[in-house]
């Protein structure tokens, strides 16, 4: 299968997904709609709204224009290669978190051995099923496993800081990309429009804030009234009706009260001044700054822990969870890694 065939196949996949998500009936529409409606039974965090949001973000990127723009930067993709078996250990924090790795492996002509999260397997398997129906040539190059990974040449693994040490121990001798915890931030300069501040709510609340691209910390200029932000986020207030989110909210609020820590409660989110990046579920950290240069210095110091930055001069408000194909996790170029096959121990 050559590059053009692979691009055409994923273009067709994107069109099928968009048609279903736009309520057009087709061969796979009933099956996908059932999966969207029932993901929460496997993982209570995967509500129909969140499952659909993940699929929309993927479907919108899978256009001929985007796929060509992405792949044109890699002339090596046009060459015939000896396929490598790439083990991909997928995260399960948000729906379809491992899709981009799956796409990258298949777009480079390599073979995928995917170990999905036990609570995020069905949508990945469904997408591979649709892809194989479009082009049966993919069937021999996709394998899903729940057991021990074996007979692979390269590894892409995503997990926590703790699991990254485990991954490094077991997979360090293979060419690998091993991803740790990262968090995303937003920079407010005080000149944002009401619409931009409203869109920031999406970056914070989508997927209950569980994604590495969700904003968990905001930087605000000294004197800025952070409490006024909540009026822009009221459409997300229903999040408190979700049992697991509400449990986190109640727990964190109780901890703050017992420890007599200062915080601001807007009824469905706790805002707390903190220099850290990784806020707990239902908590948003904020930190004041005097000058933009001070924020730039903080970003430079913590760049290994930051996934993306939202702001007027950064990732547009509302787009944190809609990365382009060329927006690589942790800034590591996955296609370059898969094509050169020489990078080992990437952490």
C-alpha positions as CSV (number, residue, x, y, z in Angstrom):
1,X,0.0,0.0,0.0
2,X,1.5,3.3,-1.0
3,X,1.2,6.7,0.7
4,X,-1.6,7.9,-1.6
5,X,-3.7,4.9,-0.7
6,X,-3.2,5.4,3.0
7,X,-4.1,9.1,2.7
8,X,-7.2,8.3,0.7
9,X,-8.2,5.6,3.2
10,X,-8.0,8.0,6.2
11,X,-9.8,10.7,4.2
12,X,-12.6,8.3,3.7
13,X,-12.6,7.4,7.4
14,X,-13.0,11.1,8.3
15,X,-15.9,11.5,5.9
16,X,-17.7,8.5,7.3
17,X,-17.2,9.7,10.8
18,X,-18.4,13.2,10.0
19,X,-21.5,11.9,8.2
20,X,-22.4,9.8,11.2
21,X,-21.8,12.6,13.7
22,X,-23.9,14.9,11.5
23,X,-26.8,12.4,11.9
24,X,-26.5,11.0,8.4
25,X,-27.4,7.3,8.3
26,X,-25.0,4.8,6.8
27,X,-23.5,1.4,7.2
28,X,-21.8,2.1,10.6
29,X,-24.1,4.8,12.0
30,X,-26.1,2.7,14.3
31,X,-23.1,0.9,15.7
32,X,-21.2,4.1,16.4
33,X,-24.2,5.9,17.9
34,X,-24.7,2.9,20.3
35,X,-21.0,3.0,21.2
36,X,-21.2,6.7,21.9
37,X,-24.2,6.3,24.1
38,X,-22.8,3.4,26.1
39,X,-19.1,4.2,26.7
40,X,-20.0,5.5,30.2
41,X,-20.9,1.9,31.2
42,X,-17.2,0.9,30.8
43,X,-15.9,4.2,32.0
44,X,-18.1,6.6,33.9
45,X,-16.0,9.6,32.8
46,X,-16.8,8.8,29.1
47,X,-20.2,10.4,28.8
48,X,-21.9,10.5,25.4
49,X,-21.0,14.2,25.2
50,X,-17.3,13.5,25.8
51,X,-17.2,10.5,23.5
52,X,-18.8,12.5,20.7
53,X,-16.4,15.5,21.3
54,X,-13.4,13.2,20.9
55,X,-14.8,11.7,17.7
56,X,-15.6,15.2,16.3
57,X,-12.0,16.4,16.9
58,X,-10.6,13.4,15.1
59,X,-13.1,13.5,12.2
60,X,-12.5,17.2,11.6
61,X,-8.8,16.6,11.2
62,X,-9.1,13.7,8.8
63,X,-9.5,15.7,5.6
64,X,-7.5,15.3,2.4
65,X,-6.1,18.8,2.9
66,X,-4.9,18.2,6.4
67,X,-3.5,14.8,5.7
68,X,-1.5,16.1,2.7
69,X,-0.3,19.1,4.7
70,X,0.9,16.8,7.4
71,X,2.5,14.1,5.3
72,X,4.1,16.5,2.8
73,X,6.7,17.4,5.4
74,X,8.1,13.9,5.3
75,X,9.5,12.9,1.9
76,X,10.5,9.5,3.3
77,X,6.8,8.5,3.5
78,X,6.8,8.0,-0.3
79,X,9.5,5.4,-0.1
80,X,8.8,1.7,0.2
81,X,9.8,0.5,3.7
82,X,10.2,-2.8,5.5
83,X,7.3,-2.6,8.0
84,X,8.2,-2.6,11.7
85,X,6.0,-3.9,14.4
86,X,5.2,-0.9,16.7
87,X,3.7,-1.6,20.1
88,X,1.5,1.2,21.2
89,X,0.4,1.4,24.8
90,X,-2.6,3.8,24.9
91,X,-3.7,6.0,27.7
92,X,-7.3,5.9,28.8
93,X,-7.8,9.3,30.4
94,X,-10.0,10.6,27.6
95,X,-11.8,8.8,24.8
96,X,-9.5,7.8,21.9
97,X,-6.4,9.2,23.5
98,X,-4.3,6.8,21.5
99,X,-5.8,7.5,18.1
100,X,-3.0,9.8,16.8
101,X,-0.4,7.1,17.6
102,X,-2.4,4.5,15.8
103,X,-2.8,6.9,12.8
104,X,0.9,7.7,12.8
105,X,2.0,4.0,12.8
106,X,-0.4,3.1,9.9
107,X,0.4,6.3,7.9
108,X,4.1,5.4,8.0
109,X,3.3,1.9,6.6
110,X,4.3,0.1,9.8
111,X,2.3,-2.5,11.7
112,X,0.3,-1.7,14.8
113,X,0.2,-3.8,18.0
114,X,-2.1,-1.8,20.2
115,X,-2.7,-2.4,23.9
116,X,-5.7,-0.2,24.7
117,X,-6.8,0.9,28.1
118,X,-9.3,-1.6,29.5
119,X,-11.8,1.3,29.8
120,X,-11.2,2.8,26.3
121,X,-11.0,-0.1,23.8
122,X,-14.3,-0.2,21.9
123,X,-14.0,3.1,20.0
124,X,-10.4,2.3,18.9
125,X,-11.5,-1.2,17.7
126,X,-14.5,0.3,15.9
127,X,-12.3,2.9,14.0
128,X,-10.0,0.1,12.9
129,X,-13.0,-1.9,11.7
130,X,-14.2,1.0,9.6
131,X,-10.7,1.6,8.2
132,X,-10.3,-2.1,7.2
133,X,-13.7,-2.0,5.5
134,X,-12.4,1.0,3.5
135,X,-9.1,-0.7,2.7
136,X,-8.7,-4.4,3.6
137,X,-4.9,-3.9,3.2
138,X,-4.9,-2.5,6.8
139,X,-6.3,-5.7,8.3
140,X,-3.0,-7.5,8.4
141,X,-1.3,-4.5,9.9
142,X,-3.6,-3.9,13.0
143,X,-3.6,-6.1,16.1
144,X,-5.2,-5.4,19.4
145,X,-4.1,-7.2,22.5
146,X,-5.1,-7.4,26.1
147,X,-2.2,-9.6,27.2
148,X,1.6,-9.2,27.4
149,X,3.2,-7.4,24.4
150,X,5.6,-9.5,22.4
151,X,7.3,-9.7,19.0
152,X,7.6,-5.9,18.4
153,X,10.4,-3.7,17.2
154,X,9.5,-0.3,18.6
155,X,7.4,1.1,21.4
156,X,5.2,4.2,22.0
157,X,3.8,4.2,25.5
158,X,1.8,6.8,27.3
159,X,1.1,6.8,31.0
160,X,1.8,8.5,34.3
161,X,5.1,9.5,35.9
162,X,5.0,6.2,37.8
163,X,4.2,4.0,34.8
164,X,6.9,5.7,32.7
165,X,9.5,4.2,35.0
166,X,8.0,0.8,34.5
167,X,7.9,1.4,30.7
168,X,11.5,2.5,30.7
169,X,12.6,-0.6,32.6
170,X,10.8,-3.0,30.2
171,X,11.1,-1.2,26.9
172,X,14.3,0.8,27.3
173,X,16.3,-1.4,25.0
174,X,13.8,-0.8,22.1
175,X,13.5,2.4,20.1
176,X,10.8,4.2,22.1
177,X,8.8,7.2,22.9
178,X,7.7,7.1,26.5
179,X,5.3,9.9,27.7
180,X,4.8,11.1,31.2
181,X,2.3,13.3,32.9
182,X,1.9,16.8,31.4
183,X,-0.6,19.6,32.0
184,X,-1.7,22.6,30.1
185,X,-2.0,26.2,31.1
186,X,-3.7,29.4,29.9
187,X,-2.3,32.9,30.0
188,X,-4.8,35.8,30.5
189,X,-3.5,39.3,29.7
190,X,-6.7,41.1,30.5
191,X,-7.6,42.0,26.9
192,X,-9.6,38.9,26.2
193,X,-13.1,39.2,24.8
194,X,-16.1,37.7,26.5
195,X,-16.2,35.1,23.8
196,X,-12.6,34.1,24.4
197,X,-13.2,33.7,28.1
198,X,-16.2,31.6,27.4
199,X,-14.2,29.4,25.2
200,X,-11.6,29.0,27.9
201,X,-14.3,27.2,29.8
202,X,-14.3,24.5,27.2
203,X,-10.5,24.1,27.6
204,X,-11.0,23.7,31.3
205,X,-14.2,21.5,31.6
206,X,-14.2,19.3,28.5
207,X,-13.5,15.6,29.5
208,X,-13.8,16.8,33.1
209,X,-10.3,18.3,32.9
210,X,-8.8,14.8,32.7
211,X,-6.8,15.3,29.4
212,X,-3.2,16.5,29.3
213,X,-4.4,19.3,27.0
214,X,-7.0,20.5,29.4
215,X,-6.2,23.7,31.2
216,X,-5.4,23.0,34.8
217,X,-3.7,26.3,35.6
218,X,-4.3,30.0,34.6
219,X,-1.8,32.9,34.8
220,X,-3.5,36.2,35.4
221,X,-2.1,39.8,35.7
222,X,-1.9,41.4,39.1
223,X,-5.2,43.1,40.0
224,X,-7.3,40.9,37.7
225,X,-10.6,39.8,39.2
226,X,-10.4,36.1,38.7
227,X,-13.8,35.6,40.5
228,X,-15.5,37.3,37.6
229,X,-14.4,34.5,35.2
230,X,-17.2,32.2,36.5
231,X,-19.9,34.2,34.8
232,X,-18.4,33.1,31.4
233,X,-18.5,29.4,32.4
234,X,-22.1,29.0,33.6
235,X,-23.0,26.7,30.7
236,X,-20.6,24.2,32.2
237,X,-22.3,24.3,35.6
238,X,-24.1,21.0,34.9
239,X,-20.8,19.2,35.3
240,X,-21.5,19.1,39.1
241,X,-24.3,16.7,38.3
242,X,-21.8,14.0,37.3
243,X,-21.4,11.7,40.3
244,X,-17.6,11.1,40.1
245,X,-16.8,14.7,39.4
246,X,-19.1,15.8,42.3
247,X,-17.3,13.4,44.6
248,X,-13.9,15.0,43.7
249,X,-15.4,18.4,44.2
250,X,-16.7,17.5,47.6
251,X,-13.5,15.8,48.7
252,X,-11.2,18.7,47.6
253,X,-13.5,21.3,49.2
254,X,-13.4,19.3,52.4
255,X,-9.6,19.1,52.4
256,X,-9.3,22.9,51.8
257,X,-11.7,23.6,54.6
258,X,-10.1,21.3,57.1
259,X,-6.7,22.7,56.3
260,X,-8.1,26.2,56.4
261,X,-6.7,26.9,52.9
262,X,-8.0,29.9,51.0
263,X,-10.1,29.1,47.8
264,X,-13.0,30.4,45.8
265,X,-16.0,28.2,45.3
266,X,-18.2,28.9,42.2
267,X,-20.5,25.9,43.0
268,X,-19.0,23.5,40.4
269,X,-15.3,24.4,40.5
270,X,-12.8,25.4,43.1
271,X,-10.3,28.1,42.2
272,X,-7.1,28.1,44.3
273,X,-4.0,30.2,44.1
274,X,-1.1,27.7,43.7
275,X,2.3,27.7,42.0
276,X,1.7,24.1,40.8
277,X,0.5,23.0,37.4
278,X,-1.4,19.8,38.1
279,X,-4.6,20.7,39.8
280,X,-6.9,17.9,41.0
281,X,-10.2,17.2,39.2
282,X,-12.7,20.0,40.1
283,X,-9.9,22.4,41.0
284,X,-8.4,25.1,38.8
285,X,-5.1,26.7,40.0
286,X,-4.3,30.3,39.3
287,X,-1.2,32.5,39.8
288,X,-0.7,36.2,39.4
289,X,2.1,37.8,37.4
290,X,3.5,41.3,37.1
291,X,4.9,41.1,33.6
292,X,4.6,38.8,30.6
293,X,8.4,38.2,30.8
294,X,7.9,36.6,34.2
295,X,5.4,34.2,32.7
296,X,7.8,33.4,29.9
297,X,10.5,32.5,32.4
298,X,8.1,30.3,34.4
299,X,7.1,28.5,31.2
300,X,10.8,27.9,30.2
301,X,11.5,26.4,33.7
302,X,8.5,24.1,33.5
303,X,8.4,23.4,29.8
304,X,9.0,19.7,30.3
305,X,5.7,19.5,32.3
306,X,3.6,21.6,29.9
307,X,1.6,20.1,27.1
308,X,0.1,23.2,25.5
309,X,-0.4,26.9,26.3
310,X,-3.7,28.6,25.6
311,X,-3.9,32.3,25.2
312,X,-4.3,35.2,22.7
313,X,-0.8,34.6,21.3
314,X,-0.8,30.8,21.8
315,X,-3.3,28.0,21.1
316,X,-6.6,29.8,20.5
317,X,-9.1,29.7,23.3
318,X,-11.4,26.7,23.0
319,X,-9.0,24.7,20.8
320,X,-6.9,23.0,23.4
321,X,-8.5,19.7,22.9
322,X,-8.6,20.0,19.1
323,X,-5.0,19.6,18.1
324,X,-3.9,19.4,14.5
325,X,-2.3,16.3,13.1
326,X,1.1,18.0,13.3
327,X,0.6,19.0,17.0
328,X,2.6,16.2,18.6
329,X,2.2,15.1,22.2
330,X,5.1,16.3,24.3
331,X,6.6,18.0,21.2
332,X,8.1,14.7,20.1
333,X,7.7,14.2,16.3
334,X,6.1,10.8,16.1
335,X,6.3,10.4,12.3
336,X,10.0,11.3,12.4
337,X,10.6,8.7,15.1
338,X,8.7,6.0,13.2
339,X,10.5,6.7,9.9
340,X,14.0,6.9,11.2
341,X,13.7,4.1,13.8
342,X,16.9,5.2,15.5
343,X,15.7,7.1,18.6
344,X,15.8,5.1,21.8
345,X,15.1,6.1,25.3
346,X,13.1,9.2,24.5
347,X,11.6,10.6,27.8
